[in-house]
């Protein structure tokens, strides 16, 4: 599918004749030197008009849902017991753990996070191959916050025409008042965005109180400041420029789409030649497009979808709502601008009917992505439910590999870690088996027990000793299995390692 890359020159502040001549380079003559061609056109702001329709309503619902989840989630409480945080979703960097409602992820279980990232990537591939840049148009944070910023801009400055007039006007008292009011609201949105982000890493009510009383850590203030600025700049100032120049996905998504991918497109064989449809014999020669520019005026990227597929298009489908509204007014069939695939274009140009959407969505590529996505999800779910509550790590001390005691016995030392995933302190007992010739004791004690605090990893040194003159003391290496037994539940965990003898 052809993707056009166009210079960023929007139709919002320039008349059509001026847009055509803005970057025109004079022809070289003997008297006029040839001007250098500009590689970058200065940005012209985009002022999208408000539109109503199914896709606009869908975007409102998605924006409300995503922003609600982002801002409210840190305040949800979840009772995990007296010794654990009661925040439902918490990235506990100090404790090196991630809490998600009833799920607790430890550092050694980072494969769960990696699996979720793989699922996110496969999901992005799936939706892109089926519906183009639907993620960009509906759920991307840049799109969601830009929509919110445009909404507040429209409330304060008015709809498109009012904002265009304000942009062209001189800086008088009214313009300063409207701009400062808008910027102040944008700043509050950015501050709420940065504040919500830091609440995911520390208990939200406690941090909120510390922020207000100026007792929070400087990292919290600096993080909020950076996120406030970036939200203000990306959503309010840069907007579509982030999607065009900063985001790599427009370049990557071309490899994800094919002739069956549904994208927003213009049926030029039905709409051309476009015209105002005045009465008369010439009107019968015109297509359905009345050249009202409604599709251009509502586009948040400032492009004309009638020029074909373009890198800037985020598939938000607002142009479909605008065009359908105009088709209803002039008594023409809807769908002049619609979701369609390249195969549809070839088929409809030949006189065929519109094909069912599911024929485009259910095809080998999307089925493969769905199967891979589901397989990773099932694997993560199984791994989550079969992971043990008791885990042990054992690392032999290599310097020295063994010690010969005064009575001739040989001792090895092991660094042992026990993860207690329960909400209370528990004793854990060490053993090498009933018939083992070895003796075991914990560093600093004659006991074989270690008490581990709740929801922590207890570490100690474990001494394993072979009796003097025994075969295991003389052997170079002997494979052993260290067992750990939960003193409350009786659950057991083991770890295989090696005992080093004198080798005589």
C-alpha positions as CSV (number, residue, x, y, z in Angstrom):
1,X,0.0,0.0,0.0
2,X,1.4,3.4,-1.0
3,X,2.3,5.7,1.9
4,X,2.9,9.3,0.9
5,X,5.2,11.6,2.9
6,X,4.0,15.1,2.7
7,X,5.5,18.4,3.8
8,X,3.8,19.8,7.0
9,X,1.8,22.7,5.6
10,X,-1.6,22.7,7.1
11,X,-4.7,24.5,5.7
12,X,-5.6,26.2,8.8
13,X,-4.1,29.6,8.6
14,X,-3.4,30.1,4.9
15,X,-5.8,30.6,2.0
16,X,-5.6,27.9,-0.8
17,X,-3.9,30.1,-3.3
18,X,-1.3,31.1,-0.6
19,X,-0.7,27.5,0.3
20,X,0.1,26.7,-3.3
21,X,2.7,29.5,-3.6
22,X,4.2,29.5,-0.1
23,X,7.2,27.3,-0.9
24,X,7.2,27.9,-4.6
25,X,10.8,28.3,-5.9
26,X,11.3,30.9,-8.7
27,X,12.6,29.5,-12.0
28,X,16.2,30.4,-12.6
29,X,17.0,32.9,-15.2
30,X,20.0,34.8,-16.2
31,X,19.1,37.6,-13.8
32,X,17.6,35.6,-10.9
33,X,19.7,33.0,-9.1
34,X,18.0,29.7,-8.2
35,X,16.9,29.7,-4.5
36,X,17.9,26.8,-2.4
37,X,15.2,24.3,-1.8
38,X,13.9,24.1,1.8
39,X,14.2,20.7,3.4
40,X,11.9,21.5,6.3
41,X,8.7,23.6,6.2
42,X,7.9,25.7,9.3
43,X,5.1,24.2,11.3
44,X,1.7,25.7,11.0
45,X,-0.7,24.9,13.8
46,X,-3.6,22.6,13.3
47,X,-7.0,23.7,14.6
48,X,-9.4,20.6,14.2
49,X,-13.1,21.4,14.1
50,X,-15.4,19.6,16.4
51,X,-17.3,16.7,14.9
52,X,-20.0,14.2,16.0
53,X,-20.3,10.6,14.9
54,X,-19.7,7.0,15.9
55,X,-15.9,7.2,15.7
56,X,-15.7,10.5,17.7
57,X,-18.0,8.9,20.4
58,X,-15.7,5.9,20.5
59,X,-12.7,8.1,21.0
60,X,-14.4,9.9,23.8
61,X,-15.2,6.6,25.6
62,X,-11.6,5.3,25.1
63,X,-10.2,8.6,26.3
64,X,-12.4,8.6,29.5
65,X,-11.5,5.0,30.2
66,X,-7.8,5.3,29.7
67,X,-7.4,8.6,31.6
68,X,-9.7,7.2,34.4
69,X,-7.5,4.1,34.7
70,X,-4.3,6.1,34.7
71,X,-5.4,8.8,37.2
72,X,-7.4,6.6,39.6
73,X,-5.5,3.3,39.8
74,X,-2.9,4.4,42.4
75,X,-5.7,5.2,44.8
76,X,-7.2,1.7,44.7
77,X,-6.6,-0.1,48.0
78,X,-5.9,-3.9,48.3
79,X,-5.5,-5.6,51.7
80,X,-2.5,-7.8,51.8
81,X,-2.0,-8.1,55.5
82,X,-0.3,-6.0,58.2
83,X,3.2,-6.3,56.8
84,X,2.6,-5.5,53.1
85,X,1.5,-2.4,51.2
86,X,-2.2,-2.0,50.7
87,X,-1.9,-0.2,47.3
88,X,-3.5,-2.3,44.6
89,X,-0.9,-1.4,41.9
90,X,2.6,-0.5,43.2
91,X,6.1,-0.6,41.8
92,X,8.1,-0.9,45.0
93,X,11.6,0.0,44.0
94,X,12.9,0.0,47.5
95,X,11.6,-3.5,48.1
96,X,12.4,-4.6,44.5
97,X,8.9,-5.9,43.9
98,X,5.8,-5.2,41.8
99,X,2.3,-5.5,43.2
100,X,-0.7,-5.9,41.0
101,X,-3.8,-6.6,43.1
102,X,-3.3,-10.2,44.4
103,X,-0.2,-10.8,42.2
104,X,3.3,-10.1,43.5
105,X,6.3,-10.1,41.2
106,X,9.8,-10.5,42.6
107,X,13.0,-9.4,40.8
108,X,13.8,-13.0,39.7
109,X,10.4,-13.3,38.1
110,X,11.0,-10.5,35.6
111,X,10.1,-12.9,32.9
112,X,6.5,-12.1,33.7
113,X,7.1,-8.4,32.7
114,X,9.0,-9.5,29.6
115,X,6.1,-11.8,28.7
116,X,3.7,-8.9,29.1
117,X,5.9,-6.7,26.8
118,X,5.9,-9.5,24.2
119,X,2.2,-9.7,24.4
120,X,1.9,-5.9,24.0
121,X,4.2,-6.1,20.9
122,X,2.2,-9.0,19.4
123,X,-1.0,-7.2,20.1
124,X,0.3,-4.1,18.3
125,X,1.3,-6.2,15.3
126,X,-2.2,-7.9,15.3
127,X,-4.2,-4.7,15.4
128,X,-1.9,-2.9,12.9
129,X,-2.2,-5.8,10.4
130,X,-5.9,-5.8,10.8
131,X,-6.9,-2.1,11.2
132,X,-3.8,-0.1,10.4
133,X,-2.7,2.5,12.9
134,X,-5.8,2.0,15.1
135,X,-3.6,2.1,18.2
136,X,-2.3,5.6,17.2
137,X,-5.7,6.9,16.5
138,X,-7.5,5.7,19.6
139,X,-5.3,4.6,22.5
140,X,-1.8,6.0,22.2
141,X,-1.0,8.3,25.1
142,X,0.1,11.0,22.7
143,X,-3.3,10.9,21.0
144,X,-5.3,10.6,24.3
145,X,-3.6,13.6,25.9
146,X,-3.7,15.7,22.7
147,X,-7.4,15.0,22.5
148,X,-7.8,16.2,26.1
149,X,-5.7,19.4,25.4
150,X,-7.7,20.2,22.3
151,X,-10.9,19.7,24.2
152,X,-9.8,22.3,26.9
153,X,-8.6,24.6,24.1
154,X,-12.0,24.4,22.4
155,X,-13.8,25.2,25.7
156,X,-11.7,28.3,26.4
157,X,-11.0,29.7,22.9
158,X,-14.0,28.3,20.9
159,X,-14.3,26.0,17.9
160,X,-12.0,26.0,14.9
161,X,-13.0,29.3,13.3
162,X,-12.6,31.2,16.6
163,X,-9.2,29.6,17.2
164,X,-8.0,30.5,13.7
165,X,-9.1,34.1,14.2
166,X,-7.4,34.2,17.6
167,X,-4.2,32.9,16.1
168,X,-4.2,35.6,13.4
169,X,-5.1,38.4,15.7
170,X,-2.7,40.7,17.5
171,X,-1.6,40.2,21.0
172,X,-4.2,42.2,22.9
173,X,-5.7,41.8,26.3
174,X,-8.3,39.3,25.2
175,X,-5.7,37.1,23.4
176,X,-3.4,37.2,26.5
177,X,-6.4,36.3,28.8
178,X,-7.5,33.3,26.7
179,X,-4.0,32.0,26.1
180,X,-3.0,32.3,29.7
181,X,-6.2,30.6,30.8
182,X,-5.6,27.8,28.3
183,X,-1.9,27.4,29.4
184,X,-2.9,27.3,33.0
185,X,-5.4,24.5,32.5
186,X,-2.8,22.6,30.4
187,X,-0.3,23.1,33.2
188,X,-2.8,21.6,35.7
189,X,-3.3,18.6,33.4
190,X,0.4,18.1,33.1
191,X,0.8,18.4,36.8
192,X,-1.9,15.8,37.4
193,X,-0.2,13.5,34.9
194,X,3.2,13.8,36.5
195,X,1.7,13.4,40.0
196,X,-0.3,10.3,39.0
197,X,2.9,8.7,37.6
198,X,5.0,9.1,40.8
199,X,2.0,7.7,42.8
200,X,2.6,4.3,41.2
201,X,6.0,4.0,42.9
202,X,5.2,5.1,46.5
203,X,2.0,4.8,48.6
204,X,-0.2,7.4,47.0
205,X,-1.9,9.0,50.1
206,X,1.4,9.2,51.9
207,X,3.2,10.8,49.0
208,X,0.3,13.2,48.3
209,X,0.5,14.5,51.9
210,X,4.3,14.8,51.7
211,X,4.1,16.7,48.4
212,X,1.7,19.2,49.8
213,X,3.7,19.7,53.0
214,X,7.0,19.9,51.0
215,X,8.4,16.8,52.7
216,X,8.6,14.5,49.7
217,X,11.9,13.4,48.3
218,X,13.5,15.7,45.7
219,X,13.2,12.9,43.1
220,X,9.5,13.0,43.3
221,X,9.4,16.8,42.6
222,X,11.9,16.5,39.8
223,X,10.0,13.6,38.2
224,X,6.7,15.5,38.4
225,X,8.4,18.6,36.9
226,X,9.8,16.7,34.0
227,X,6.5,14.9,33.2
228,X,4.5,18.1,33.7
229,X,6.7,19.9,31.1
230,X,6.7,17.0,28.6
231,X,2.9,16.6,28.8
232,X,2.4,20.3,28.4
233,X,4.8,20.4,25.4
234,X,3.8,17.1,23.7
235,X,0.0,17.5,24.1
236,X,-0.3,21.3,23.8
237,X,2.5,22.6,21.6
238,X,4.1,19.8,19.5
239,X,1.0,17.6,19.0
240,X,1.1,16.1,15.6
241,X,4.8,16.8,15.2
242,X,5.5,14.0,17.8
243,X,3.7,11.5,15.6
244,X,5.4,12.6,12.4
245,X,9.0,13.2,13.5
246,X,9.6,11.6,16.9
247,X,7.5,8.4,16.8
248,X,9.1,5.5,14.9
249,X,5.9,3.6,14.5
250,X,4.7,5.3,11.3
251,X,7.8,4.0,9.6
252,X,7.5,0.5,11.1
253,X,3.8,0.0,10.5
254,X,4.3,-0.2,6.7
255,X,5.8,-3.6,7.2
256,X,2.7,-4.7,9.2
257,X,0.1,-3.9,6.7
258,X,-0.8,-5.5,3.4
259,X,-3.6,-5.4,0.8
260,X,-6.1,-6.8,3.2
261,X,-5.4,-4.3,6.0
262,X,-8.4,-2.0,6.7
263,X,-7.4,1.7,6.7
264,X,-9.2,5.0,6.3
265,X,-9.4,5.8,2.6
266,X,-11.2,8.0,0.1
267,X,-13.3,6.4,-2.7
268,X,-12.0,8.7,-5.4
269,X,-13.7,6.7,-8.2
270,X,-17.0,7.8,-6.6
271,X,-16.0,11.3,-5.4
272,X,-14.1,12.7,-8.4
273,X,-14.3,15.1,-10.0
274,X,-15.2,17.0,-6.9
275,X,-17.2,20.2,-7.0
276,X,-19.8,22.4,-5.3
277,X,-22.7,20.6,-7.0
278,X,-24.5,23.7,-8.3
279,X,-27.6,23.0,-10.4
280,X,-27.0,22.8,-14.1
281,X,-25.7,20.4,-16.8
282,X,-22.2,20.5,-15.4
283,X,-23.3,19.2,-12.0
284,X,-24.1,15.8,-13.5
285,X,-20.4,15.3,-14.4
286,X,-19.3,15.8,-10.8
287,X,-18.7,13.1,-8.3
288,X,-20.2,12.8,-4.8
289,X,-17.4,14.9,-3.1
290,X,-18.7,18.5,-2.8
291,X,-15.2,19.8,-1.8
292,X,-16.5,21.1,1.5
293,X,-13.1,20.5,3.3
294,X,-14.9,19.0,6.3
295,X,-12.6,16.0,6.3
296,X,-9.6,18.3,6.3
297,X,-11.0,20.6,9.0
298,X,-11.6,17.8,11.5
299,X,-8.2,16.1,11.0
300,X,-6.0,16.4,14.0
301,X,-2.9,15.8,11.8
302,X,-3.9,18.6,9.3
303,X,-3.9,16.3,6.2
304,X,-6.3,15.8,3.3
305,X,-7.2,12.1,3.2
306,X,-8.3,12.6,-0.4
307,X,-4.7,12.8,-1.4
308,X,-4.3,9.1,-0.6
309,X,-2.6,7.2,2.3
310,X,0.0,9.3,4.1
311,X,2.5,8.7,6.8
312,X,0.8,11.4,9.0
313,X,-2.6,9.6,9.0
314,X,-3.2,8.0,12.4
315,X,-6.5,6.3,11.4
316,X,-8.6,8.1,13.9
317,X,-11.5,8.0,11.4
318,X,-12.8,11.5,12.3
319,X,-12.8,12.3,8.6
320,X,-15.3,9.5,8.2
321,X,-17.7,11.1,10.7
322,X,-17.3,14.5,9.1
323,X,-17.9,13.2,5.5
324,X,-20.9,11.0,6.5
325,X,-22.4,14.1,8.1
326,X,-22.0,16.1,4.9
327,X,-23.3,13.2,2.7
328,X,-26.5,13.1,4.8
329,X,-27.0,16.8,4.3
330,X,-26.6,16.6,0.5
331,X,-28.6,13.4,0.2
332,X,-25.6,11.2,-1.0
333,X,-24.8,7.7,0.3
334,X,-22.5,7.4,3.2
335,X,-19.0,5.8,2.9
336,X,-17.3,8.2,0.6
337,X,-14.5,8.1,3.2
338,X,-14.5,4.8,5.0
339,X,-12.4,1.9,6.4
340,X,-11.4,-0.2,3.4
341,X,-8.6,-2.3,2.1
342,X,-6.5,-2.2,-1.1
343,X,-8.4,-5.2,-2.3
344,X,-11.6,-3.4,-1.8
345,X,-10.4,-0.5,-4.0
346,X,-9.6,-2.9,-6.9
347,X,-12.8,-4.8,-6.4
348,X,-15.1,-1.7,-6.2
349,X,-13.4,0.0,-9.1
350,X,-14.4,-3.0,-11.2
351,X,-18.0,-2.5,-10.1
352,X,-18.1,-5.0,-7.2
353,X,-19.9,-4.6,-3.9
354,X,-18.2,-3.8,-0.6
355,X,-16.7,-6.9,1.0
356,X,-17.4,-8.0,4.6
357,X,-15.0,-6.7,7.1
358,X,-14.3,-10.2,8.7
359,X,-12.9,-11.4,5.4
360,X,-10.1,-8.9,5.8
361,X,-9.6,-9.5,9.5
362,X,-9.6,-13.3,9.6
363,X,-6.6,-14.2,7.4
364,X,-3.4,-16.2,8.0
365,X,-1.3,-13.2,9.3
366,X,-3.9,-12.1,11.9
367,X,-4.6,-15.7,12.9
368,X,-0.9,-16.3,13.4
369,X,-0.5,-13.2,15.6
370,X,-3.5,-14.1,17.6
371,X,-2.2,-17.7,18.2
372,X,1.2,-16.4,19.3
373,X,-0.4,-13.7,21.6
374,X,-2.7,-16.4,23.2
375,X,0.2,-18.8,23.6
376,X,2.3,-16.3,25.5
377,X,-0.7,-15.4,27.6
378,X,-1.5,-19.0,28.5
379,X,2.2,-19.7,29.3
380,X,2.3,-16.7,31.7
381,X,-0.9,-17.7,33.3
382,X,0.3,-21.3,33.9
383,X,3.7,-20.0,35.2
384,X,1.9,-17.7,37.6
385,X,-0.2,-20.4,39.1
386,X,2.4,-23.1,39.4
387,X,5.2,-20.9,40.8
388,X,6.2,-22.1,44.3
389,X,5.6,-20.1,47.5
390,X,9.0,-21.2,48.8
391,X,12.1,-20.7,46.8
392,X,15.8,-21.2,47.7
393,X,19.0,-20.0,46.1
394,X,22.4,-21.7,46.9
395,X,25.8,-20.3,45.9
396,X,29.0,-22.2,47.1
397,X,31.7,-20.0,48.6
398,X,34.7,-20.5,46.3
399,X,37.4,-18.8,48.4
400,X,38.3,-21.3,49.9
401,X,36.4,-24.1,48.3
402,X,36.7,-26.2,51.5
403,X,38.2,-26.0,55.0
404,X,39.8,-28.8,57.0
405,X,38.9,-28.4,60.7
406,X,41.1,-29.4,63.6
407,X,39.4,-32.7,64.1
408,X,40.0,-33.6,60.4
409,X,36.5,-33.0,59.2
410,X,35.9,-31.1,55.9
411,X,33.6,-28.1,55.8
412,X,32.0,-26.3,52.8
413,X,30.3,-22.9,53.1
414,X,27.3,-21.9,51.0
415,X,25.5,-18.6,50.6
416,X,21.8,-19.4,51.0
417,X,18.8,-17.3,50.3
418,X,15.2,-18.2,51.2
419,X,12.2,-16.2,49.9
420,X,9.4,-16.0,52.3
421,X,6.3,-15.0,50.3
422,X,4.0,-15.1,53.2
423,X,2.7,-12.2,55.3
424,X,4.2,-13.4,58.6
425,X,7.6,-14.4,59.9
426,X,8.4,-18.1,59.5
427,X,11.1,-20.6,60.5
428,X,12.8,-22.6,57.8
429,X,14.8,-25.7,58.6
430,X,17.8,-27.1,56.6
431,X,18.4,-30.7,55.8
432,X,20.4,-33.0,53.5
433,X,18.3,-36.0,54.0
434,X,17.8,-38.7,56.6
435,X,20.7,-41.0,55.4
436,X,23.1,-38.1,54.7
437,X,26.6,-38.4,56.3
438,X,26.9,-34.7,56.4
439,X,26.0,-32.3,59.3
440,X,24.4,-28.9,58.7
441,X,24.3,-25.7,60.8
442,X,23.6,-22.1,60.2
443,X,26.4,-19.5,60.6
444,X,26.5,-18.2,64.2
445,X,24.3,-20.9,65.6
446,X,24.3,-24.6,66.2
447,X,20.7,-24.7,64.9
448,X,19.7,-25.7,61.4
449,X,16.9,-23.1,61.4
450,X,16.6,-19.6,59.9
451,X,13.7,-17.3,60.7
452,X,12.8,-15.1,57.7
453,X,10.8,-11.9,58.0
454,X,7.5,-11.6,56.1
455,X,7.6,-11.1,52.4
456,X,11.4,-10.8,52.3
457,X,14.4,-12.9,51.3
458,X,16.4,-14.1,54.2
459,X,20.1,-14.7,53.6
460,X,22.6,-16.6,55.6
461,X,25.7,-18.8,55.4
462,X,25.2,-22.5,55.7
463,X,28.0,-24.8,56.8
464,X,28.0,-28.4,55.5
465,X,30.5,-30.7,57.2
466,X,31.8,-34.2,56.2
467,X,33.1,-36.3,59.1
468,X,36.9,-36.9,59.3
469,X,38.0,-40.1,57.4
470,X,34.7,-40.4,55.6
471,X,34.6,-41.2,51.9
472,X,32.8,-37.9,51.1
473,X,35.6,-36.0,52.9
474,X,38.2,-37.8,50.7
475,X,36.4,-37.5,47.4
476,X,37.1,-34.5,45.1
477,X,33.4,-33.7,44.4
478,X,30.2,-35.1,45.8
479,X,26.8,-34.1,44.5
480,X,24.4,-33.1,47.4
481,X,20.9,-31.7,47.6
482,X,20.1,-29.1,50.2
483,X,16.5,-29.1,51.4
484,X,14.5,-26.3,53.1
485,X,11.4,-27.1,55.0
486,X,8.7,-24.5,56.0
487,X,8.3,-24.8,59.8
488,X,4.6,-23.8,59.5
489,X,3.1,-25.5,56.4
490,X,5.7,-28.2,55.9
491,X,6.3,-27.1,52.3
492,X,9.7,-28.1,51.0
493,X,12.1,-26.8,48.4
494,X,15.5,-28.1,47.3
495,X,18.6,-27.0,45.4
496,X,21.3,-29.3,44.0
497,X,24.9,-28.3,44.5
498,X,28.4,-29.9,45.0
499,X,30.4,-30.6,48.1
500,X,34.2,-30.3,47.6
501,X,36.4,-32.7,49.5
502,X,40.2,-33.0,49.9
503,X,40.5,-35.1,46.8
504,X,42.8,-37.7,48.4
